[in-house]
Amino acid sequence: MNMLSDLQDTIAAIATPPGIGAIGVIRLSGADAIAIADKIFKGRKLSGQPTHTVHFGHILSPGNGAIVDEVVVTLFRGPKSYTGEDVVEISGHGSPFILQKIMEAATEAGARPAKAGEYTQRAFLNGKMDLAQAEAVADLIAADSQAQQQAALQQLRGGFSGDLARLRDQLINFAALIELELDFSDEDVEFADREQFRDLISHLKSQISGLLNSFRLGNVIKNGVSVAIIGKPNAGKSTLLNVLLNEERAIVSEIAGTTRDTIEETLNIQGVLFRLIDTAGIRQHTTDRIESIGIERSRQNAEKASLILHLVDVTDPDTSVIEWLEPFVDKTITVWNKTDREESHSSAISDQRSAIAISAKKNIGIEALKHRMYELVIGDTIKTENSIVTNARHYDALLKMMDSLEAIDAGMSAGLTGDLLSIDIRRALHYLGEITGQVEVDRDILGTIFGKFCIGK
Ligand code: GDP
């Protein structure tokens, strides 16, 4: 793909979702956006108008001059626009037919239909946002829970990028000092205080490990928490499933790019998506209790799930299940059901950290159960202001960055010289740069050297 000639094109696309709406928007972006709009817009001449202004008029077909629609046009002159280029947004009536006609008019006048993600790609190439932010735009558009939206918004606002930029600055500073030693290698000087550097590396390591840990949560936010309800026949699994779903049945949607065997029932607890797996098994099982769900299938579900609700009938406790659930104890909540039939123990049960007493049939303790589910998975992490890594590419780069930091650490313990250390430092910087899309490390290092030390003044 020839990126440069691509960038010279002025692109056009319908920016609003397909279907009928009160308003539909066509967005033009590129050097000729305003000139192209002028060719099809009858109203004020747009090329004479200041940026961030709105104009009423008509779109005319360039072919026969017929009126296509009555519209409002919004003008953004670069660089103060989403893409950083001149942008014209044409708001017409939201009929797919009319919008298509406006698109045809725009392309006849010289615009090219935009490719997927091309506006955001241009915003990145024009320095309006970094790669992590561009990826957040995609996440935001795909968000279907509040937690997803929050994580994406935080990333879009640059919280995560800000963290990375700070890490990067610290490392570049040090790289500059180490590289400076290379220029004076004959004189056996150490500009870079090794003790200070060790502190810096351990500080960086703890920050990176915080980000790496947040990925578990990020993953939860992005993909939801898989939940298996396990219990012997008659424990009340389908009753519990119904009471959970009846209250807060979430909208089930297929998220592009994720593969799921089946569409699962989902539950939204405080903005986090919980996916109840194998609900068909539980449901189907009500007609064919004993046979349809074997212990093997339950075990597989338990293994796959991030969270297990082990449902036990207080009037008929079983130990057979408990044994094989043992390895999963950290992700299991023992739910004692049917406490309406045996009140006496329920408060004692609910005091235990990993157990809770409910009555699925009478809808008692369900709120507390949901709270427990949320706490077990999310804990305090989501309440912090810290950045949450939701993107596998970022996670991967951070892992490699961590490796490089370990190597630097080991290198210093072994008393490596600056030139060898600098290889690992560059590697760490490279992976950091991969996340935000800025890997021109050399120029930065030189810039810092010259900026700070005025060599060759
Ligand atoms: P499953 O086999 O685990 O799916 O269990 P079901 O949900 O089909 O429930 C089995 C029986 O227990 C049904 O008759 C339910 O009405 C009853 N049951 C479920 N939860 C409760 C409860 O909290 N209290 C009482 N008393 N009965 C319950």
Residues whose N, C-alpha, C, O or C-beta is under 5 A from the ligand:
A	BS01	GDP	K232 P233 N234 A235 G236 K237 S238 T239 I282 N337 K338 T339 D340 R341 I358 S359 A360 K361 K362
